[in-house]
Amino acid sequence: MTGRPPAAFANRARRLADGLTVARALLGLPLILALSGGQAALAWWLLVLGGLSDALDGWLARRAGGGSEWGARLDPLTDKILIAAPLLWLGAQPAWPQQLPLWAVWLLLARELLISGWRAGASGGGPASLAGKGKTVLQFASLLLLLWPPGWQPGPEAVGHGLPMALHQLGWWLFWPSLLLALSSARGYLFSR
């Protein structure tokens, strides 16, 4: 589509994008319940669904010529809700193959709350920077690998036994650059004025 989209299409696309944003916020609860109930595969798929809904609502907003101001403010907050649920769970699970240190989870969540507060006062909701978007992508990738269900392995158990552990370790290693990117992007947001 070139130029401005028709008004009716743009309004429908914005409403659908906002609906996907709200649905993503609601996914945090079933995700944490699935993790707490030992349903690792369900939790993994819920996280995938949340990531796909984030991509789709962004695409819809761009096709509409821009999202609603309400959606622009809510979208980053729902990402934080979806990411916070598994981060907190991973920080509290000494038996999970790759536990995240609680201090690192706290640091990341404190950054997210700080930036959410900054966005509340910013005009237009304070759109995400390139570093902020990169941080979100790294966090999703890290969480998908960290939450890879231990029973998912290719072929006979003897052949694929190491795959889940390797993926968990890769997710653990990806968490650290996502944390550094989160902190550096926070600095960029707060001192850009």
MOQUISUL-V783397 format. One record per residue. N is the residue number from 1. NEAR is the number of other ideal C-beta (glycine too) atoms within 12 Angstrom. Layout:
# MOQUISUL-V783397
n-><N	N>
near-><NEAR	NEAR>
This chain:
# MOQUISUL-V783397
n-><1	2	3	4	5	6	7	8	9	10	11	12	13	14	15	16	17	18	19	20	21	22	23	24	25	26	27	28	29	30	31	32	33	34	35	36	37	38	39	40	41	42	43	44	45	46	47	48	49	50	51	52	53	54	55	56	57	58	59	60	61	62	63	64	65	66	67	68	69	70	71	72	73	74	75	76	77	78	79	80	81	82	83	84	85	86	87	88	89	90	91	92	93	94	95	96	97	98	99	100	101	102	103	104	105	106	107	108	109	110	111	112	113	114	115	116	117	118	119	120	121	122	123	124	125	126	127	128	129	130	131	132	133	134	135	136	137	138	139	140	141	142	143	144	145	146	147	148	149	150	151	152	153	154	155	156	157	158	159	160	161	162	163	164	165	166	167	168	169	170	171	172	173	174	175	176	177	178	179	180	181	182	183	184	185	186	187	188	189	190	191	192	193>
near-><13	6	7	12	20	14	12	11	17	24	19	17	30	31	22	26	36	30	26	34	37	24	27	40	30	22	34	31	20	25	37	29	19	26	32	20	14	17	20	30	20	22	36	31	22	32	42	25	26	41	32	21	31	38	24	23	36	34	18	31	33	20	23	29	21	22	34	27	19	20	34	30	26	30	43	39	30	36	40	36	31	42	46	32	35	45	43	28	33	38	26	20	26	13	11	27	27	30	23	37	20	19	12	26	32	19	24	39	26	22	34	36	21	23	36	29	20	28	30	18	16	22	13	17	27	29	24	33	26	15	24	35	24	22	37	34	26	29	45	34	28	39	43	33	32	41	45	34	26	25	17	22	19	15	11	9	14	10	10	18	16	18	24	28	21	20	29	32	21	25	35	29	20	28	38	24	23	38	32	22	29	41	25	21	34	31	19	24	31	21	11	16	10>
